[in-house]
Amino acid sequence: MPPVRRRDRAAAAAPYRRGQATSGCRQRGRRRADEEIDGAAALPDDAVAGIFSQFLDMGDVVRCAVTCRRWGRIVTARAGALARALPPPGRLLPRLAIGVFHQEAEDAPAARTRGSSPPALLPCFVPMASAARIITDDVWRPLIRSHGDGLLRNSRPVTISDGKLRRIGQAVVRRGVAFWPLDHGALGVRIISTTAAEITEMHLLPYDVPHYWPEARLLGVLPDDRLFFVYFGICGDTLMAKLSYFAIDGDDVAAGRKECSSLEEGILMHQMKVTCQDKLKLRWVCEKSGLIFFTLGESSGHSGTFALNLHDKLVEKVADGEGHKWRNFVGYEMGTAGYLASITPQTSPRRDRR
């Protein structure tokens, strides 16, 4: 009788299935991942923060912060130091805009309690939808109580020299020069002493076409240091924004001028069908986030407060109601430190190992 043939172990092994590792491979991969995590966790927090501070792009720090909870806590706890060490973003970050401060109209009903200031004199805060999770009443109410009306009064660069140069609207600052949009050009004023308001230079950077409607024009400065002019108009029945830039050679403001209108960049806001442009007001340019706040009255067909995102070319409605009547309108955005501190990491607990 022939001997019984034993089954070959190699033949008896289950065939390898594509996309599925054996249990031994899975265990070895898990041990290797655990060793890598343990190695990263062996670095102290200060060493990890020191590595983050050497990054050339803040976006890389943000991506690291959302990788695991520990790194997120390190970035949040050291947001101020990281913000000082990192280079400027160099691009628009829409999430920096968190809302607007304003004062109610003078004819608004003002109910007041004994010993309190009239509500019409205190600023009100309206948060953006994207900032609702980080901006709560216990954050902005103390700011209002401590600063009061001065929060709005000191929000715009204002220069006065012997009473001749007075407040003429919102100004922007580029390389130590304050600019105001006028009918025929942008007025640039360089100041060396803020206490005595000593003016060293004053130049008018001309437009190629006059813009006589003050409530439909603003100036802004992009993160790449370009001064731009924006105005709103109507194309058919749709609201449109027009952007153009000033050609300025370094700090030589005297030779600067706005580019030709034929080179303007147009942004058509398709969802904004307006019936009347008379109730349009451009209110504020948030230069780090690239948001332009504007308000429309009831007769326009879109009553409320809106924000045009220059990065995504989209419009967000910030608030309903009579924002057109608000006074001392100020857009508010976070600094880099506030942005880093507001990051909420979303990772699994297994990766947050010490």
C-alpha positions in Angstrom: 0.0 0.0 0.0 1.6 3.3 -1.0 2.3 5.8 1.8 -0.2 8.6 2.4 0.9 11.8 0.8 0.9 14.8 3.0 -0.6 18.0 1.8 2.0 20.6 0.9 1.9 23.6 3.3 2.6 26.1 0.5 -0.3 24.7 -1.5 -2.6 24.7 1.5 -2.0 28.4 2.2 -4.8 30.7 1.2 -4.1 32.5 -2.0 -3.2 36.2 -1.8 -6.1 38.5 -2.6 -5.4 41.8 -4.3 -5.9 44.8 -2.0 -5.9 42.6 1.2 -2.8 42.1 3.3 -2.2 39.1 5.5 -2.6 39.4 9.2 1.2 39.3 9.7 1.6 42.2 7.3 -1.1 44.1 9.0 0.5 43.6 12.4 4.0 44.6 11.1 2.5 47.7 9.5 0.7 48.6 12.7 3.8 48.2 14.8 5.8 50.3 12.4 3.2 53.1 12.5 3.2 53.0 16.3 7.0 53.2 16.4 6.8 56.3 14.1 4.2 58.0 16.2 6.1 57.2 19.4 9.2 58.7 17.8 7.4 61.9 17.0 5.9 62.0 20.4 9.3 61.8 22.0 10.1 65.3 20.8 9.1 68.0 23.4 6.5 70.5 22.5 9.0 73.3 22.2 11.1 71.3 19.7 8.0 70.7 17.6 7.1 74.4 17.7 10.6 75.2 16.7 10.3 73.0 13.6 7.0 74.7 12.8 8.5 78.2 13.1 11.0 77.3 10.3 8.3 76.6 7.7 8.2 79.0 4.8 4.4 78.8 4.4 1.8 79.3 7.1 -0.4 76.9 5.2 2.0 74.0 6.0 1.7 74.9 9.7 -2.1 74.8 9.4 -2.0 71.4 7.7 0.3 70.1 10.5 -2.1 71.5 13.1 -5.0 69.5 11.7 -2.9 66.3 11.4 -3.2 65.3 15.1 -4.6 66.8 18.3 -1.2 67.2 20.0 0.2 69.3 17.1 -3.0 71.3 17.1 -2.6 72.1 20.7 1.0 73.1 20.2 0.1 75.5 17.4 -2.8 76.9 19.4 -0.7 77.4 22.6 2.2 79.0 20.7 0.2 80.9 18.1 1.7 84.3 18.9 5.3 83.1 18.7 4.6 81.2 15.5 2.9 84.2 13.9 5.9 86.4 14.6 8.4 83.8 13.2 6.5 82.8 10.1 6.7 85.0 6.9 3.5 86.8 5.8 1.0 84.6 4.0 1.4 86.5 0.8 -2.1 85.6 -0.3 -5.7 86.3 0.6 -7.1 84.3 3.6 -10.9 84.8 3.6 -11.3 83.1 7.0 -9.5 86.0 8.7 -12.7 88.1 8.3 -14.9 87.5 11.3 -17.6 90.2 11.1 -18.4 93.9 11.2 -18.8 96.5 13.9 -21.2 99.4 13.4 -23.4 101.9 15.1 -27.2 102.0 14.7 -28.8 104.9 12.8 -29.3 108.1 14.8 -33.1 107.8 14.4 -33.1 104.2 15.7 -35.1 103.7 19.0 -32.7 103.6 21.9 -33.9 101.9 25.0 -31.5 102.4 27.9 -31.4 101.4 31.5 -30.4 103.6 34.5 -26.7 104.3 34.5 -26.0 102.9 31.1 -24.9 104.6 27.9 -27.3 105.0 25.1 -27.1 101.9 22.9 -26.9 104.1 19.8 -23.5 105.3 21.0 -22.1 101.8 21.5 -20.9 99.7 18.6 -22.8 96.5 17.6 -21.1 93.4 16.3 -22.4 91.2 13.5 -20.3 87.9 13.0 -19.7 86.2 9.7 -21.2 82.8 9.3 -17.7 81.2 9.1 -16.7 82.8 12.4 -19.8 82.0 14.4 -18.1 79.0 16.1 -15.2 81.1 17.5 -16.9 84.5 18.1 -19.3 84.4 21.0 -20.9 87.0 23.2 -18.2 86.6 25.9 -15.5 87.4 23.3 -16.7 90.6 21.6 -18.9 92.2 24.4 -15.9 92.8 26.7 -14.1 94.4 23.7 -17.0 96.8 23.2 -17.3 97.6 26.9 -13.6 98.4 27.2 -13.3 100.5 24.0 -16.8 101.8 23.5 -17.2 104.3 20.7 -13.4 104.7 20.4 -13.3 101.3 18.7 -15.0 102.8 15.7 -13.6 106.3 16.1 -9.9 105.2 15.9 -10.4 102.5 13.3 -9.7 104.7 10.3 -6.4 106.5 9.6 -7.0 110.2 10.0 -4.5 113.0 9.5 -4.9 116.7 10.4 -2.4 119.4 9.7 -3.3 122.9 10.9 -7.0 122.0 10.4 -6.6 121.9 6.6 -6.6 118.1 6.0 -9.6 116.6 7.7 -11.3 113.3 7.7 -12.4 112.5 4.2 -13.4 108.9 4.5 -11.8 105.5 4.9 -8.1 105.4 4.1 -5.6 102.6 3.5 -1.9 102.5 4.3 0.8 101.2 2.0 4.5 101.5 3.1 3.8 104.4 5.4 1.6 106.3 3.0 -2.1 106.8 3.6 -4.4 106.9 0.6 -7.9 108.3 0.2 -10.1 107.9 -2.9 -11.1 111.2 -4.4 -13.1 112.1 -7.6 -10.0 112.4 -9.9 -7.4 110.3 -8.2 -6.1 108.7 -5.0 -4.6 111.2 -2.5 -1.4 109.9 -1.0 0.0 111.4 2.2 3.2 110.4 3.9 3.5 111.1 7.6 6.6 110.8 9.8 5.0 111.9 13.2 1.6 110.7 14.3 1.6 113.0 17.3 2.2 116.3 15.4 0.7 114.9 12.2 3.7 116.3 10.2 3.2 115.7 6.5 6.3 115.2 4.4 4.7 114.3 1.1 1.4 114.8 -0.6 0.6 113.5 -4.1 -2.5 112.8 -6.2 -2.3 109.6 -8.2 -4.7 110.3 -11.1 -7.4 108.1 -12.5 -7.8 107.9 -16.2 -11.6 108.4 -15.8 -13.2 110.4 -12.9 -15.3 108.6 -10.3 -17.7 111.1 -8.8 -19.8 108.7 -6.6 -18.0 108.5 -3.1 -20.3 105.8 -1.8 -19.4 103.4 -4.6 -15.6 103.5 -4.5 -12.9 102.3 -2.1 -9.2 101.7 -2.0 -7.4 98.6 -0.7 -4.0 97.0 -0.5 -3.5 93.3 -1.4 -1.1 91.0 0.5 1.4 91.4 -2.4 1.6 95.1 -1.6 -0.5 96.3 -4.6 -2.7 99.3 -4.2 -6.1 98.8 -5.9 -9.2 100.8 -6.6 -12.7 99.2 -6.6 -16.0 100.6 -7.6 -19.5 99.1 -8.1 -21.9 99.5 -11.0 -24.7 97.7 -12.8 -24.3 95.6 -15.9 -27.9 95.2 -17.2 -29.7 94.3 -14.0 -26.7 92.6 -12.3 -24.4 94.2 -9.8 -20.8 94.3 -10.9 -17.5 95.1 -9.2 -14.6 96.6 -11.2 -11.0 96.4 -9.9 -7.9 98.2 -11.2 -4.4 98.6 -9.8 -2.0 101.5 -9.3 1.5 101.4 -10.8 3.8 102.5 -8.1 7.6 102.0 -8.3 8.6 101.0 -4.7 8.1 104.0 -2.4 8.1 106.6 -5.2 4.5 107.7 -4.8 4.9 110.8 -7.0 5.1 108.9 -10.2 2.3 106.5 -9.4 -1.0 106.4 -11.4 -3.9 104.0 -11.9 -3.8 101.6 -14.8 -6.1 102.1 -17.8 -9.8 101.3 -17.4 -9.6 98.9 -20.3 -7.5 96.6 -18.0 -10.0 96.6 -15.2 -11.0 93.2 -13.7 -14.7 92.7 -13.6 -16.6 90.5 -11.1 -20.2 89.9 -12.1 -22.4 89.0 -9.0 -25.0 86.9 -10.8 -27.2 86.5 -7.6 -27.4 90.2 -7.1 -30.2 91.4 -9.3 -30.7 95.1 -8.4 -33.3 97.5 -9.4 -31.7 100.7 -8.2 -28.1 101.6 -7.5 -28.9 104.7 -5.5 -29.1 102.7 -2.3 -25.6 101.1 -2.7 -22.8 101.9 -0.3 -19.3 100.4 -0.3 -18.3 100.2 3.4 -15.0 98.5 4.0 -12.2 96.5 2.5 -10.6 93.8 4.6 -7.2 93.6 3.0 -5.9 90.3 4.6 -9.0 88.3 3.8 -10.0 90.1 0.6 -13.6 90.8 1.6 -15.4 93.9 0.4 -18.4 94.8 2.6 -21.3 96.7 1.1 -24.9 97.5 2.0 -28.0 97.9 -0.1 -31.2 99.7 0.8 -34.8 98.5 0.4 -35.4 100.1 -3.0 -32.5 98.1 -4.5 -34.3 94.8 -4.3 -31.7 93.3 -1.9 -31.9 95.0 1.5 -29.1 94.0 3.8 -25.3 93.8 4.4 -23.1 91.7 2.0 -19.5 90.7 1.6 -17.8 90.1 -1.8 -15.0 87.6 -1.6 -12.3 88.6 -4.0 -10.6 85.2 -3.7 -13.6 83.1 -4.7 -15.6 85.8 -6.5 -18.7 85.0 -4.4 -21.1 87.1 -2.4 -22.2 86.3 1.2 -25.1 87.9 2.9 -24.0 89.0 6.4 -27.1 90.5 7.8 -30.7 91.4 6.9 -32.4 94.7 7.6 -31.4 98.3 7.4 -27.6 97.9 7.2 -27.8 100.8 4.7 -28.5 103.1 7.6 -25.7 101.9 9.9 -23.0 104.5 10.9 -19.3 104.0 11.5 -19.2 100.7 9.6 -15.9 98.8 10.3 -14.9 95.4 9.0 -13.0 93.3 11.5 -10.5 90.5 10.8 -8.2 88.3 12.8 -4.4 88.6 12.8 -2.2 85.6 12.0 -1.9 84.7 15.7 -5.7 84.7 16.1 -6.1 82.5 13.0 -3.6 79.9 14.2 -5.2 79.9 17.7 -8.6 79.3 16.2 -7.7 76.1 14.4 -9.7 73.1 15.7 -7.9 69.8 14.8 -10.2 66.9 13.8 -8.3 63.7 14.1 -8.9 60.3 15.6 -7.8 59.8 19.3 -5.3 57.0 18.3 -3.0 59.5 16.7 -2.9 61.7 19.7 -0.4 59.6 21.6 2.3 60.8 24.0 
